[in-house]
Amino acid sequence: MPNPSDLVLFTFGPIQPFIAASRRTQDLAVSSLILSSLSHAGLSYITENPDTEPIFPMQGAENWEKRLPNRLVFLTSEGQGKIQAEEVEKRVKGRWNNIAVAVRSYLAGKTSNTSWFNDWDTQVEEWLEIYWVTVHWDGKDQTYLHTFQTLNLAIDARKAVRSIRSTPQPGTKGALVGTLSAIGVEQDIWREISSKISKVQLKDNEVLSAIGAIKRFADQAEVPGIDLDRFPSTGSIAVSSFKQEILDNWISLEPQVAEFVTAVDDLGLMTFSKPEPFTRHLKSSQGDPDKNKLLQLDGNYFFRDFFTLEKVNANRKDTLGDMETSDQTSSLIKAGSKSLTALFDKIASLPSEISISIPKPNAYYAALVMDGDHMGQMIDNAGSLEKHKEISRTMSSTANDFQKIVEEDHTGILVYSGGDDVLALLPITCALDVAKEIREKFQKNMQTIGVEADMSGGVAIMHNQSPLETILQEARKAEHQAKETYGRSCLVVSVLKRSGENLSAAMNWSDDPQYDPPISDLIQYFSMGWLSTKFVYDLRSEINALVENLPGLELEIKRLAKRHIDPDVQKSTQPQIDVDLFADRLLKFIPLMPHEKMIQAMVDWMDWLMIARFIAKGERA
């Protein structure tokens, strides 16, 4: 369609507030699916209509429709831009209304009161923000760049004139979307609804706005395309790498796992009939019923402090009721705790030739946010319609690659990916590796089409019982810091502990293919006990005297490493730690700190070592 035509840019929102307003991982996942569903409705019209031609995004691999961006670019016949944009808007609004109606019907079936319908419909109608602009293009390659730049300027100008919600939002605010009033509070509909559904879906005294209710119940309302039988809890994400280690060493650990599963079952905690949807776990289990029982267990069961009457009752099925205080109950809870300890002890006693790199579960998990640097400039520099399409196709395939990295190569959960941006939840043991691999894959894929591109990222690490909203905010804050404070091509990690000093550090990416930053290996050394974590403290106590003396620092690293390496590791015929190489890699890590002054670089460098120590040991540190 490169004859004189209209170029259209269509977008909608709000995006970040909608995603961030999540109390449970299920809320987060459903939010992403809803937004992708709206994009898919608009894109379906564009791809099926003979008078429109999609430019961005392009159809990708399997499940591509579940990770679509909220920004659509397409061509249409000259003079048809406004008409086609309005048709796309109708499709998107229609999809949103269908979702809202389905959830309203689901809730209406659980309460006899219908007086809240008007408030529901008003919030639904006012929530969705839609913006589009259309610009005429003469169809010539030499003018495409200017036309597309004009299109971007026009959408920025249009979004600057935002619609203002006209209906006041007084009274009690909804639990998820705090800017909107909870509906049906005066009619007490939420108490009635909560009596008919699981407490997992709606906590006592929790009231919701229409938008919050859609986030919470869209998957229960059987909305097509928004079907989540089960989404892992933050506790399950935190221990997913530990579970993978058990699967990888199943023959050695099967008796202890069976004992633990039986003890959990005796407590009435086998509350799910299906394994959690970790792709790598499912591939490893290959449908084995005993392994699947392990994968059905929520991650919180793998922490010693879980086995209390209060926590057990909070996790039992509603139909079972609470366990009463009795000698029998106490005995069952002790059996659960004892069987977990037996599993840990068995792992600790495994011979050295059996590799268990994560000997105990960690209560902390990570949120990873990554975003392409200067993407607007990159597309602006495409120079032609065909180049723009080529970039779009590459980004679609890259989104699929990102999912493979997060969910097949590692044990994380991808919340969304548009090919140049990522939100993933991960166990902390692999978060840094995933960030590095995503950046490298993005660079490599873009280079195949002759485009030099890079990414910046933010990682937030928090306890799995911390508010989900907080870790999402901190991850995005870290990503913003990587771009705005450190000039992009950077990764920022923030560790927010429940007690003690928080940690934060930044690093520039290394483009030397021969150099591998030492942090992941350092995490393994600490985790396995090969190197005492006192190495970091001793080095930190001496660092001020060595800031300007790198040869002296190298010698001190070697001295302290030899001092703190486990004696059995030192005596091994194949030592796991090469001290000279270890010291060299640590020193080469210093220039990656994004600071001009050496003293500031050394502060970040030491913070990275402290972060590695914390990732390895968690609160045990």
N, C-alpha and C positions, 0 to 999 in steps of 0.2 A: 504493500500500500504506500510506497514512497512517492506517489503523486501528491500534489497539494492536498494537505489533510490537516486535521486537528490533533494536537498532542494534548492528552488529558492526564492530570495527576489527581488521584483520589485518595483520601486518607480519612481516618476516623479515630476517635478516642473517647474517654481518657484511657491511656494504656497503663503507665506506671502506677498511678494511684489504684487502679482496679486490680492489678496483679499484686501489689505490695500489701493491700488490705486483706491479708490471709492469716488466720489463726492456726490452721492446720495445713499440712502438706497437700491434703485432698483439695482444700480451697484453692491453693496455688495452682495445682494441676488443672482443675476445672476452669479456672480463670483463663489460663493459657488456651485451653481447648475452645472456650467460648469465643475468644478473640480470633483465633484461627478459623473458626466456623463462620464468623462474619466475613472475614476476608475471602474465604472459599466461596461464599454466596456471590460476592461481587465478581470474583475472578471467573467463576463458572459462566456467568453471563458473558463476560468479555471473550472467553475462549470459544464459546458455543455460537456466538453471534457472528455471522459472516461479514458484518460491517465494522467489526472491531478487531484489533490485533494486539495481543499482549506484548509488553516490553519487559515489565518487571512486576511480580516475579514470574519465572517460567516454571512449568511443571517439572517436578523432580522425581526422585525415586519413591519407593514404597513409603506410605504414610506421609507424603509430602504435604498433604492438605491439613495435617495436624500441627504444622509448624510454619504457618504463613505469616509474613509481616503485615502490618496494618496500612501499608503504603502500596498503591497500585498505579502503574503507569501504562497507558495504552494509546494506540492510534485509532482514529476513526475518520470517516470521510469528511471532506471539507464542509464546514457548516453544520456538522452533526455532533460536535463536541458537547454542547450543552445538553442536547437530547439524550445522548448515550450516558453522560455522567449522571443525569437524573434517573435513568433506568438502573444504573449500578446502585445508586442510592436507594431506590425502591427495593432492590433485592437484599441489600444489607439490612435495611430497616425491617423488611419482611422477615428475615431470618431472626433478627433480635426479638421481634414481637412473637414469633412462633415459640422461641425458647421461653420467653416470659409467660406466655399463655400455658405452656406445658407445666411449668413449675407452679403457677398459680392453681391450676387444676389439681396438681398433686397435693398441694397444701389444703385446698378447699375440701378434699376428701377426708381430711383429718380434723376438721373443725366445722361446727354447725353454723358459725357466724360468717356472713358475707359482706358486712358493712365496711370492711377494709379494702374492698375491691377498687374503689375510686382512688384512694391514696396510692394503692399499688400501681394502677394504670398511669397516674400522674408521674410518679417517680420513673417508671419505665420509659415513658414518652420523653421525659426531659433529660434522661441520663446520657443517651448516645449523642456524641458530637460528630458531625460529618462536615468535611471541608473538601472542596474540589475546585480546580481551576482548569481552564482550557486555553490553549494558545495556538494560533494558526502557524503551520509550517509549510514552506514552499516545496518540500520534498527533496531538496538538494543536500547532499552530504556536507557541503561546505558551510551550510547554515544550521545544521542540526545542533551543534554545540551551543550556539548563541540562543537558539530556540529553547533548548532544554534549560539553560541557565535562567532564561526569562521565566520559564515555568516554575522553577524553584523559588525565585524571588516572589512570584505571584502567590504561591501557596503560603509562603512566610507572611506576606501581607494579609492574606485572608485569615490565617490563624490568629493574627494579632487582633482581629476584631472578633473576639470570642462571644459566643452566646452566653447570656447570664440566666441562671435558673430563676424563673419567675415565682415559683411557689415557695413560701417560707418553710423552714424545717424546724419547727419548735419542738419542745418536749424532749423526751428520752431519745437519745441517739442510738442507732443500730450498732450491734456489737462488732460487725466487720467493717462497714463503711461509716466511719464516725462523723462524716459531714451530713449524713441523711438521717431523718427521724425514723425510728422504728415504727412500723405499721401495726395496727391492731392491738396496741398496748392497752387502751381503755377497755377493749373488749376481752382482754386477757387471752388472746388466741394462742399465744405461744405456750402457755401452760397446758392447754388442751392438746396442742400438737405434740408437745414433748412427751405426753403420757402415752402416745401411740407409736412412737418411734424410738430408736436406740439413743441412749444418752451420748453415744459417740457422735451422733449427728447433731444433737442439740443439747447443750448443757442446761442444768437447772438455772433458772432466772436469766437465760440468754434470750434476748429479743433482737430481731433483725429488721432492717429496711428491705424494700423490695429487691434492691440490687444485691444486698448481702444474702438474701434468701435464694436468689438465682445462683449465686456463686456456690452456696452450700448444698442446694438440692437439685441442681440441673442433672447430675448423674443419676439421682434417685428417680427423677421424673421421666426416665427413659427417653430423653431427647436424643434423636439420631446423631451419631458422631461424637456424643459426649458420654461415653460409657466407660466408667472406671469401676471395675469390681472391687479393686483395692489399690490404694496408693501407699507406699511405705511411709511410716512415721519417721520423725527426725531421729528417734532412737534406732530404728532399723537401718537408716542410712548411715548412722555413726558406726554400727557394727557390721556393715555389709562386707567389708574386707576381711574381718575376722571369720565370718561365716564361710567366705570363699576359701580361706586357709583350711577350715575343717573339711570342706568338700574335697580339696586337693589332697588331703591326707586322711581320707575316709577309712581306709583299711586299718590304720593305726588307732583311730579314735572312735570307731563305730560303737563299741560296747559302752563307752562313757556317754556318747551322744544319746544312745537308746535309753540309758538310765535317766538322763536329764529330761528327755522328751516325756517319759513315763511320769516322772515327778511333776512336770508342768501340767500334764493331762489330768493327774489326780487332783490338782488344784482348780480344775475347771477352766484352764486358760487356753485350751485349744479352740480359740474362738473363731478361727477362720478355716474354711474347708479347702482353700487354694493357697499355694505358695505366693509369697510376695513377688511382684513382677520385676525382679532384677534379672535382666537378660542373661548375664554371665552365670548367675546361679542356676538358672533353668537349663542352660546348655550343659553345665557340669553335672546336674542331677539326672538328666536324660530320662525323666519320668520315674525314677526309682522311688517307690512309695516311702521307704524309710528316710531317704534324703529329703523328700518333699515334706515330711513331717517337721524336719529341722527348719525348712524354709517357710513353714507356716507360722513359726513363732515370731512374735514381735521382738524387735531388738532390745527393748527395755528389760526383757527377761534375762538378758545376759550380764546384767549388773548386779553385784552382790547386794546392794542396798534395796533392790526391788522386793526382796522376799520379806515383806511385812504384811500384816493383815490388811492395813489400809490400802496398800497398793495392789494387792491381790484382788481385793473386792472391787476396786475401781476398774479392773481389767477383765472381770468375769462377764459372761454373757448376761444380759438383762434377765433372761428367762430362768437363769440358775439362782438368782438372788445372792445375797451376801452370805459369806461364811460366818458362822457365829464363833465367838471366843470360846474355845474349848481345848482340852488336851489333844484331841484328835486333830483339830485345825492347826494347833501349834506344831504337832508332829509332822503334818504334811508340809507346812511351810519350811520347817527345818530340813526335811528331806529334799525339798527343791534347792535350798541353799547349799546343802551338802553335795548334791549331785553336780551342781555348777562348779564347786570347788574341786571336786574330783576330776572334772574335765580340764580345768586349768592345770591341776597337778600333773595330769597325764601329758599334756602338751609340754610342760616344763621338763618332763623326764624323757622325752623323745631323744634318741641318739642324734648326734650332731650332723650325721649325713642326711637326716630328714629335715628339710628346710621349712621352717615355720617362721616367716619374717614378721608376723604379727601375733605374738604369743598371748595377748590379752585384748579384750575389746576396749575401745576408747569412748568415753562419754561425750566427746566433742565431735562436731561435724563441720563441714565447710559449705559455704555458698560461693560459687564462682560466677562472676560476671565478666564477659569479654566483649569487646567491640572493635570493629575495624577502624583504623586511623585514617582520617582525611578521606572518608568514603565519598563524600560529596564532590571533592576535588577530583578523585579518581574517576568517577562517572562523568564529571564535566570534561575531563581530558580524553574521554573515550573517542570523541571526535566524529562518530558516525552512528547511525541507527544500528547497523549490524554489530559494531563493537559493543554497543550498549547491551544488545541481546546476548552477545557472547559472554559478557560479564554476568548477566542475569542467570544464564544457564550454568555457569561455573559456580555461582553462589548457591544455586539449588542443589547441585551435586555435593558441594562442600558441606551444606547443612546435614546431608546424609552421612558424610564422613565424620562430622562432629558427634553425631549420635553413636556411631560405631566406637569412637574413642571413649566416650563417656560410659556407654552401657555394655559394650562387648569386650573391649580391651581392659576396662576397669569395672568397678562395681557401683557406679553412680547412677543418678537419674537425671535425664535431660528434661528440663521444664520447657524450654523453647530454644529454637535456633533458626535464624533466617539466612544463614550462610555467611554473615559478617558480624553476627552478634550471638551471644550464648548466655543462657542462665541454666546452671546445673547445680544440683545438690550432691555432695560427695563425702565419703569418709575422708578424714583429714590426712590419712597416710598416703593418698594418691592425688590430692588436690593440686599440688605443685606440678606433678608429672603431667596431669591432664591439661593444665594451663599451657605448659610448654609444648605438648603434642598438638594441641589445637592451634596454637600460633604457627607452628611449623607446617601443619597441614594447610592452613590458610595461605601462607606464603607460597608454598609449593604449588598449590592449585592455581593461584593467580599468576604465577610465573609461567605456567603452561600456556597462557594466552597473552604473554608478553606484558603483564602488568606487575609492577613492583608495589607491594602492599604489605602492611604490618598491622598488628593488633596491640591493644593495651588491655590490661586485665586487673581486676580486683578480687581478692579472696578474703572473706570474713570467716573467722573460726569462732564458734561459740558452743556452749553446752547445749545438749539436745533438749533440755527442759527450758531453755530461754525462749522468749517470744519470737515466733517466726518472722514477724514484721521487722524486728530489730536486725536480725542477721541479713535480711534482704536490703535494708537501708544501709547497713555498714558495708556490704559488698559493693553496692552501687557507689557509695561514697569513696571507697578505695579505688574503684575503677575511674571515677572522676578525678581523683587525686593523681592517678597515673598519667592521665591525659593533660590536666590543667597545671599541676604543680611540677611534674617531672618531664613534661614535653613529649609524651607518647612513647611508643615502643618500649613499654615499661610494665612491670607487674608490681602491685602493692599488696601486701598481706597484713591484715589486722587480726590480732588474737585478743578477744575480749573474754577475760577470765571471770569466774564468779567471785573470786577474791584475789587480792594481790594486784600487782602492776600489770596493766595491759601492755601488749607488744605490737609494734608496727614497724615494717621495714619495706624498702623499695629496691628494685634492681632493674637495670636495663637488660634487654635480651642480648645474648651473645650470638654473633653471627659466625663465630669460628666453629666449623663442623668438628674440629678435633678437640674442642673443649666442652666438657660436660660439667655444669655447676655441681658442687659437692653436696648440696643440701639433702637430696633424696638419699644418698649413700649415708650421710651423717645420721639421718633419721633411722635408717636400718641398724647402724652400729649401736646407737643408743637403745633402740627397741629390743635388739637381741642380747644386749648386755655385753657386747664385744668391747665397747668403749664406755667407761663410766661417764655419767653426765657431769661429774665434778670437773671434767676436763674444761668445760665451758666456763665454770665459775673461776677456776684457777687462772685461765687465760684472761678473763675479764679483769681480774684483780691486778694484772700486770700490764694491761694494754696501754695505759697512759704513757708509760715509759718507753713504749715500742712504736708509737705512732709514726715517728720519722726514721725508724730504723728497721726496714723490711728484712735485711739479712738477719738481724737479731731476732725479729719476730719469727722467721722461718725456723731458726734453731730452737726457739722456745716452743713452737708448735710441736716439733719433733720430740723434744724432751718431755713435754707434758703428755703427748700421745703415748709414748713408750711407758710412761708412769701409770697411765690410766687404762691401758689395754688389759683386758682380762688375761691372767697368766696362762690359762689353757689355750687362748687364741695365740699368744706369743709362742707357745711351745709347738703349735700345730705345724706339721710339715708343709701345709698349704695355708698360710695365714690369710685370714679374711681382710686384713688391713695392711696395705703396703705403706709404711709410715712416710717414706720419702715422697711417694706419689700423692699421698693424702695432704701433706704440707704444701706441695706445689699447687694442687688444685685449690686449696683454701686461699693461698696468696693470689692466684689468678682470678679469684672471685672478687677481690677488692675493687679492681677497676670497673666492675659492672655496677658499682654503687653510683647513683645519679647525683653526685656532689663534686664540686670542683675542689673544695678544701679537704685535705686528707683527714683531718680530725672528724669532720662530719661523715666522711665515707666510712671511717673506722667505727663510728657509732652505729651506723646501719649494718655494717658487716657483723658486729657483735650481736646486734639484735636478730640477725638471721640465724646465728648459731643458737641463740636463746629460743627462737621459734622452732628450730629443728629439735631441740631438747624437749620443748613442750609437746610438739606433735608426737614424739616418740613415747613420752611418759604421761601426757595429759595431767590430770590433777594429782597423779602419783608423784609428779615432779615438785 
